[in-house]
Every structure is written in C-alpha cells, then in structure tokens.
Amino acid sequence: MALELQPGDVYAGNIQILDVLGKGAFACVYKVLVPGYGDPLALKLTKEPVTAGDQAQRALREITILRSLTNPHVVRTFDCGLRPDGHIYLLMEFLEGQALDEWHDFESPLDPPRAASLVHQVCLGLSEAHAKGIVHRDVKPENIFVEDNGHVRVLDFGLARSWDGSPVVGVNATKTHMVVGTPHYAQPEQLKTRQLSPASDVYSMGLLLYELLSACSPFHHGRLLNEVKQEFAKQPLMWLKCHAETEAVPLDEQPGCERLPEALVRGVMRSLAKQPEQRPPDAGALANILGYALHRDMGVSVAASLRILLPGERHHEDRLFLPGSYRIGSGERCEIKLRHDSVLRVHAVVEWSGMPHRPQLRPIIGDGTVQLNDRPVHKPIELGPEDEFSIGAVRMAIAF
C-alpha cells in the first residue's frame, strides 16, 4: 500500500507532518518539523518502498545532483538516504511561494523585464548543472518555483542525466525510446537523435520565455497559448510535431511584441533553433544574453564592475560585470579571457544572480592556482565585498 502521510502524522519517530505540499506518481512532498532544525523543512518521500531498479535510479539520481549543486537558484538539501522501511527520502529547505504555473496564468504577457529576469534566474540555476555535464531534461513551469520575494528556484532533477551519455549514478536508467519530460516543452532532437545536451534545456527555456513575453503559442501566429494548450490537451504529441516540423513565429511578429528589445528577441529565437548547435550552447550562455538585454535595453540596474590587475601592471582594468555564469581562463570558450602565461586553461567559474546576492567563485581545477585573499580555494565560495581573488598571477575583484 502506498505511503501517503497526512497533517498530524509522525514519520520515522520524530518527523512531524505539517502539510501536504504536492503529490506525484512516484513521491509526495510534505512540510515538516524536524528536531534540530529551527524552521520547517520540505520532505520528499517515495510512496512505495523502492524495490525496482529504475525507481531507485531516479531517486538516487536526484539526490546525487542536488547534493552537488551549490548555487542559490536550486533547493538546498540537508539530508537524504534510504530508510529502513525501504522509502527514499530527501530533506530540503521549505520554500514560500508558488510554482510558475500557479504564479502566472499565461493569459496575458508578463512585463518584459520581469519575464527576462525570471528566465535569467532559471538559467543561473541550471548553469552549474550544465557545467557539471548534467541536463535537467524537464524544464517547465511546474518545475520552476517563484518565492514570495521574487527569487526563482529550479525544482525536480529526477529526470536529469549526464548529457555525454554516462549515467549520473549507476547504469543508464532510460533504455526505452520514450519522450523524456513533457511534450509541450520537449525538444526537436527528441524525435531525431534522441540525444539531449545542455542546448536541449536552452530550447525549453527559450520556449518558456517566448510564452511569458507573448502569451502566444510559438508555433501559431496570433493564437493564445492557453487556447492551443486546450486544443492539444487530448493529443499532446501534436506538441512534438510542432517542435520537429514547425518553425517558431518570430517573436516580434506576435501581437504586442513589436517593440521588444532586438537583443532579447534575437536571444529567444536563437534558443528555439531546430538544430541544437545553432542555439546558445548552455544555460550560462543564455544567462549572459539575457543579462546583457536586461542591463542595456530594459533599464534594469544589474551591473557591477570586474577589476582585473595583470602582473607588472600598476593600474587595473575595469570590465562591465553582469549577472551570469562566466568561465575564467585562456580557452576560447571562456567568457572572461586572461592572456597570461600563468593561466593556461579554464581555471574557475564566477556566477552571480544579481543583487542582493553575492557572486560565487567555483574552482574547476584544484592545483592551488585559484585563490581567495591569497589562500587556495578548492570548493565553491561566496565572494564578500572586500574579497580579492586570483587566477594564476592575475588578481581580480568585483566592485558594486
């Protein structure tokens, strides 16, 4: 019999159930009180004892991924594991707010700066996962949570897996040729190569941003999104046909979108390219496109200054620093390129969600060349207002 707890129940001897937050086919999520924690937490608990290998794979995959992510746009995990009764649990921070599909009804366009900022935060939530080689594979409004203060979190990594084909944990848990995720936000490659990469998540985010900005279906000129959703409700594979065969209507040709910033429109349409290699390659790249549009075209004050001091130089160089995800090194794919003999490859990533959050420095290599205030850094760390960090012999700081 499936385990479905109710408010007032006590689980595992000391976990008090306060409320039922959500129910899925595989697990339930509860608001709980746990001894040792001052605030309520969220408990994700499998309905059935996990005996099937594929169920265990999915649960352990989400646990493995969430415990490895550190950026503020994913849910913080406090504890996890397999209970003696066979149920897998995940103890996470409790969030106040609503899933995007409840927060916004898609009946009318969202204010462009708000829409761009929202998806920008989703990009930042996925950029770290993409850098680790993980694809979410199910980006959709139900898996995006808008907190009461406007902060955005990415939820449910249960379908995520390594994009290079290697499993996140154990053996490959997806062996059948089925559609992964939700048909509405699926990608053209699902019907072609069936190989999903970070650019696949970019497609889903581009689709979502298009819908937020226009309230129209990307594949139907002038038709409201909710009207098309209702039409496709009984034949969801029609979404796959559109993704595979129908070119998206240029965003600025939809009613009310004629005056959207050109850079924003261009970024959205690039994200909806049928070929993955024609899209921004990952969430970090799309975050940087949206951050630039927010700063330059929408009057959203999001910029800081990145100060770079090269060895032997007396004066530092100031560069515009926008919220986003930036690889630092000498490689061609680095957004912050440092041409110096002490910097030979990608050394670190700096990620920033914008104010009021602090930037985070994440070392890629652990050879001591990434330092904070002249001390080697080997794990992600938040940068304080007076901090100075160095990559090789190049010294840097972020000024607000």
CORCOR-V105507 format. One record per run of one state. SS is the DSSP state (H for helix, E for strand, L for the rest). FROM is the first residue (numbers start at 1). TO is the last residue. Records with the same first field share a line. If there is no record, write none. Layout:
# CORCOR-V105507
SS = FROM-TO, FROM-TO
This chain:
# CORCOR-V105507
L = 1-9, 12-14, 24-26, 35-40, 47-52, 69-73, 75-76, 83-87, 94-96, 104-111, 132-133, 136-140, 148-151, 155-160, 163-182, 186-187, 192-197, 215-215, 217-223, 233-236, 246-250, 254-261, 272-275, 279-282, 298-303, 310-316, 322-323, 330-335, 338-339, 341-342, 344-345, 353-359, 364-369, 373-374, 377-380, 383-388, 392-393, 400-400
E = 10-11, 15-23, 27-34, 41-46, 74-74, 77-82, 88-93, 97-99, 134-135, 144-147, 152-154, 161-162, 216-216, 224-224, 304-309, 317-321, 324-329, 336-337, 340-340, 343-343, 346-352, 360-363, 370-372, 375-376, 381-382, 389-391, 394-399
H = 53-68, 100-103, 112-131, 141-143, 183-185, 188-191, 198-214, 225-232, 237-245, 251-253, 262-271, 276-278, 283-297
